[in-house]
Amino acid sequence: MELVFSVYLTDFSNRVLFLLLIYLLFTLITVREAMAPIKFNKWGLPEVDPETMQTSEPWVFAGGDIGGLANTTVESVNDGKQASWYMHRYIQVIF
């Protein structure tokens, strides 16, 4: 009985994993399509100005892990802080 249950559990786990992968695939495609106006580098990350953290679209900023410039968690947090500062300046200039 235990052997049958563990085979069933493994089969069930594989099905769940497969469905999760399909969901993630469609989600990633949707996110990528939503970011379509932004130019991407060869690693699939948005091209980011290292000083302002601004992307190819002037109103879109990227900081943290998505910016792709940081090597550590501390640098990633600082990139997010830097991006927020330039977002603030960008909004001040507009209004």
N, C-alpha and C positions, 0 to 999 in steps of 0.2 A: 504494500500500500504506500509506503513512504517513497519508494522508487518511482512509482507512477505519479505521485504528487509532485516530486521534484522535477520530473520530466515535463509535466504540465506547467509548473511554475516557470521553468526555463523557457518553454515555448511561449507562455504568456509574457514573460519579460522581453523576449525577442520581438514580439508583436508591439508591445508598448514602446520599445526603443525604436523600432521601425517607424511607428506613427509619429513619435517625437522628432525623428530626423526629417520626415516629410514636412511636418509643421514648421520646423526651423528653416528648412530650405525655402519654403514659400514665404516665410517671414523675412528672411534675408533678401530674397528677390524683391519683395515689396519695399523694404527699407532702401535698398540700392536704387530702385526706381524713384522713390521719393526724393532721393538725393541726386537725381539725374543732372540738374544744372551744374553741380559741383564737379570740378576736375579731380581725378584720382591719380595717385602715383602707381608705380609698378607693383606695390604691395597691397593695393586695394584700399588704401587710406586716402582721405582727402588731402590735396595739396594745401599746405598751411604756411603762411608767413611766420617764420620763427620769432619775430619780434611782436607782432600784433595778434598772432594766432587767428588771423582772418583767412578765410578760404578764397577760392576764385570768385565766389559771389560775395559782394561787399557787405551784405547784411548777415552773413553766416560766419560764425566763429567756431573754432574747434579747440578744445583744451582737454587735458587729461589723456587717457589712453587712446582716444580716437585721433588725437593730433599726431601720434606716432613719433614725437620728438623726444619723449622722455625714456630714460632707461631704468629709472627706479620709481617707486611709489611716491617718494618725496618730490621728485622732479615732476611727476604727473600732476600732483596736487598743485604745485607751483604754476604749471602750465594753465590749469583751470583758473587759478587766481589771476594770472596775467590776462587770460582771455576775458575774464569778467571785467577787468579794468578797462580794456580796450572796447568792450561792448558799451560800458558806461560812457566813455568818451564819444563813441559813435552816435549813441542816442542823444547826447548833449548837443552835438553838432547839428543833428537833424532838427531838433526842436529848439 
